[in-house]
């Protein structure tokens, strides 16, 4: 089966082109957005009649539309959960802050877990796409921290971050 490319052509009016720092008058042009060229991001000038004027074409990928979740159905997007430590190496008793970043529209909570023993550091509500926890109770050792997002949003699935290493020295 041949997939038909999706193309969107929009007339645009260019008032000037900059060539070597000098503004030049430009003709009315058409911009075509073509999804069949996912790596395209180039501009081409196509000369018009008599070698002057013409069309300007920019081909860029057009992603397929994301379907909205059906009521009672599964969510459509699994978000990326980025986890960072305020300092990857700390001393015993020194506070360290772990920050989980999600899409701004994400709602729910994040459970911060030390995978080197399964200890839950805490559960924090997501606010504006961010959940943050500070602790000073990590022991002298290597700790493997993960953020586990529990979604309450109809837009996002629950997800978890990559594990980061937190080194605590004496």
PLY file of the C-alpha trace (Angstrom):
ply
format ascii 1.0
element vertex 170
property float x
property float y
property float z
element edge 169
property int vertex1
property int vertex2
end_header
0.00 0.00 0.00
1.41 3.39 -0.97
1.28 6.00 1.73
0.10 9.34 0.41
2.20 12.25 1.68
0.47 14.97 3.63
1.34 18.40 2.30
0.17 21.78 3.46
0.68 24.72 1.08
0.28 28.19 2.53
0.69 31.41 0.54
3.07 33.82 2.22
4.14 37.32 1.33
7.82 38.11 1.79
8.48 41.80 2.04
12.27 41.55 1.89
15.11 39.10 1.51
18.46 39.82 3.12
21.37 39.20 0.79
24.78 40.06 2.16
23.26 42.48 4.67
21.23 44.41 2.06
17.43 44.10 2.05
15.96 43.26 -1.37
12.30 43.28 -2.39
10.79 39.81 -2.56
7.83 38.44 -4.54
4.81 36.67 -3.06
5.75 33.04 -2.50
4.27 29.72 -1.44
5.60 27.66 1.43
4.95 23.94 1.20
5.23 21.75 4.26
5.78 18.14 3.22
5.71 15.31 5.72
7.19 12.81 3.27
10.64 14.30 3.90
11.35 13.80 7.63
14.94 15.00 7.38
14.16 18.07 5.26
14.63 21.54 6.62
16.08 23.26 3.56
14.99 26.30 1.62
14.91 26.38 -2.18
14.39 29.39 -4.37
12.55 28.50 -7.57
12.98 31.17 -10.26
9.80 32.55 -11.82
9.21 33.63 -15.43
12.19 35.50 -16.88
14.44 34.41 -13.97
12.90 36.87 -11.49
10.53 36.29 -8.62
9.35 32.77 -8.04
8.40 30.55 -5.13
10.14 29.80 -1.89
9.64 26.26 -0.61
10.43 24.96 2.85
9.94 21.24 3.44
9.57 20.18 7.08
8.15 17.06 8.68
4.49 17.17 9.70
3.90 14.66 12.50
0.71 12.63 12.42
-2.00 13.93 14.75
-2.08 12.37 18.22
-5.52 10.90 18.86
-7.30 12.13 21.98
-7.89 9.42 24.57
-11.36 7.98 24.58
-13.38 8.43 27.79
-12.50 5.54 30.05
-9.77 4.45 27.62
-6.04 4.42 28.04
-3.99 7.59 28.00
-2.16 8.32 24.79
1.29 9.56 25.81
3.97 8.20 28.13
5.95 11.24 29.27
9.69 11.47 29.81
10.56 11.82 33.48
13.89 13.62 33.93
15.55 13.22 37.33
18.40 15.38 38.61
20.33 15.64 41.86
21.39 19.00 43.28
24.80 17.42 43.91
25.70 13.88 42.75
28.18 13.52 45.63
27.32 14.55 49.19
28.50 13.84 52.72
26.52 11.98 55.38
23.95 14.38 56.87
24.27 16.88 54.01
20.94 17.72 52.34
20.48 16.76 48.70
17.52 17.74 46.51
16.13 15.44 43.83
14.04 17.12 41.12
11.78 15.25 38.70
10.70 17.21 35.63
7.69 16.24 33.52
5.57 17.98 30.87
4.00 21.14 32.36
0.44 19.75 32.00
1.26 16.57 33.95
-0.70 16.04 37.17
-0.32 13.40 39.85
2.54 12.53 42.18
6.12 11.33 42.08
7.49 8.67 44.41
11.25 9.04 44.94
12.82 5.62 45.57
16.31 4.51 46.56
16.62 1.29 44.54
19.62 0.15 46.61
17.30 -1.23 49.27
13.87 -0.23 48.03
13.54 2.64 50.50
10.94 5.28 49.62
12.38 8.75 50.18
8.95 10.35 49.83
5.95 11.05 47.63
5.47 14.57 46.27
2.67 16.15 44.21
3.57 17.40 40.73
3.18 21.17 40.39
3.63 22.80 36.96
5.47 19.70 35.75
7.94 19.57 38.66
8.23 17.40 41.80
11.07 18.02 44.25
12.20 16.40 47.48
15.09 17.22 49.82
16.59 14.69 52.20
19.59 14.56 54.55
19.03 10.96 55.64
21.08 9.07 53.04
23.71 6.79 54.57
27.37 6.40 53.59
27.08 4.35 50.38
26.13 4.49 46.73
22.43 5.08 46.24
20.46 4.48 43.03
17.58 6.95 42.93
14.54 6.75 40.66
11.46 8.96 40.25
8.21 7.06 39.64
5.43 9.24 38.24
1.83 8.25 39.11
-0.41 10.10 36.65
-3.85 11.47 37.42
-3.97 13.28 34.06
-6.11 12.05 31.16
-3.23 13.05 28.86
-0.37 10.99 30.31
0.44 7.44 31.37
2.41 6.77 34.53
6.16 6.53 33.92
9.53 6.34 35.64
12.87 8.05 35.24
16.24 6.55 34.50
18.12 5.64 37.68
20.75 8.13 38.82
23.64 7.36 41.16
23.98 9.38 44.37
27.28 8.93 46.21
27.32 9.69 49.94
30.72 9.88 51.63
31.60 10.10 55.31
0 1
1 2
2 3
3 4
4 5
5 6
6 7
7 8
8 9
9 10
10 11
11 12
12 13
13 14
14 15
15 16
16 17
17 18
18 19
19 20
20 21
21 22
22 23
23 24
24 25
25 26
26 27
27 28
28 29
29 30
30 31
31 32
32 33
33 34
34 35
35 36
36 37
37 38
38 39
39 40
40 41
41 42
42 43
43 44
44 45
45 46
46 47
47 48
48 49
49 50
50 51
51 52
52 53
53 54
54 55
55 56
56 57
57 58
58 59
59 60
60 61
61 62
62 63
63 64
64 65
65 66
66 67
67 68
68 69
69 70
70 71
71 72
72 73
73 74
74 75
75 76
76 77
77 78
78 79
79 80
80 81
81 82
82 83
83 84
84 85
85 86
86 87
87 88
88 89
89 90
90 91
91 92
92 93
93 94
94 95
95 96
96 97
97 98
98 99
99 100
100 101
101 102
102 103
103 104
104 105
105 106
106 107
107 108
108 109
109 110
110 111
111 112
112 113
113 114
114 115
115 116
116 117
117 118
118 119
119 120
120 121
121 122
122 123
123 124
124 125
125 126
126 127
127 128
128 129
129 130
130 131
131 132
132 133
133 134
134 135
135 136
136 137
137 138
138 139
139 140
140 141
141 142
142 143
143 144
144 145
145 146
146 147
147 148
148 149
149 150
150 151
151 152
152 153
153 154
154 155
155 156
156 157
157 158
158 159
159 160
160 161
161 162
162 163
163 164
164 165
165 166
166 167
167 168
168 169
